[in-house]
Amino acid sequence: MSRWKLAAVAIVAILAIIVVAQNTQAVETKLLFVTVIMPRAILLLITLLVGFVLGVLAAGRISGKLAPKAGT
C-alpha cells in the first residue's frame, strides 16, 4: 500500500472516530417492528461497518474476484 493510500485511510479513520465520539446521545431506532434505543455512536459504527462490508463485496464483484462461476 502506498504512503498516500495509508495516509488517506488514516485520515478517514480519524474523522470517523471524531464523528462517532461527538454523538453519544441515545436515539430511538425503529427496525421493522422493533424499536431499539442505543447510543448514536453505536448506530454510526454499525452503519459504517455495514457500508464498508457492502463496499468490499461490491468492489470484489466488480473486479471479478467474487464473480459467480458459469453453470451455477
C-alpha positions in Angstrom: 0.0 0.0 0.0 1.5 3.3 -0.9 2.0 6.1 1.6 -0.8 8.2 0.1 -3.3 5.4 0.5 -2.2 4.7 4.0 -2.4 8.4 4.9 -5.9 8.7 3.3 -7.1 5.6 5.3 -5.7 7.1 8.5 -7.4 10.5 7.9 -10.7 8.9 7.2 -10.4 6.6 10.2 -9.6 9.6 12.5 -12.5 11.6 11.1 -14.9 8.7 11.7 -13.7 8.3 15.3 -14.2 12.0 15.9 -17.7 12.0 14.5 -18.6 8.9 16.5 -17.2 10.3 19.7 -19.2 13.5 19.4 -22.5 11.6 19.0 -23.1 9.8 22.3 -26.8 10.7 22.9 -29.3 7.9 23.0 -31.5 7.6 19.9 -34.6 5.6 19.2 -34.3 3.5 16.0 -37.2 1.5 14.5 -36.1 -1.7 12.8 -39.2 -3.2 11.2 -41.5 -4.0 14.2 -38.8 -3.5 16.9 -37.8 -0.2 18.5 -34.2 -0.1 19.7 -32.7 2.6 21.9 -29.0 2.8 21.6 -26.3 5.5 21.7 -25.9 7.3 18.4 -22.2 6.4 18.3 -23.1 2.7 18.2 -25.6 3.3 15.4 -23.0 5.2 13.4 -20.4 2.5 13.9 -22.9 -0.2 12.7 -23.8 1.9 9.7 -20.1 2.5 8.9 -19.3 -1.2 9.2 -22.2 -2.3 7.0 -21.3 0.2 4.4 -17.7 -0.9 4.4 -18.6 -4.6 4.1 -21.0 -3.8 1.2 -18.3 -1.7 -0.5 -15.8 -4.5 -0.2 -18.3 -7.0 -1.6 -19.2 -4.7 -4.5 -15.6 -4.0 -5.3 -14.7 -7.7 -5.3 -17.7 -8.5 -7.5 -16.8 -5.7 -10.0 -13.1 -6.7 -10.2 -14.1 -10.3 -10.9 -12.7 -11.9 -7.8 -16.1 -12.8 -6.4 -17.8 -13.3 -9.8 -20.2 -16.3 -9.8 -18.9 -19.3 -11.8 -20.6 -20.2 -15.0 -23.2 -23.0 -14.7 -24.0 -22.5 -11.1 
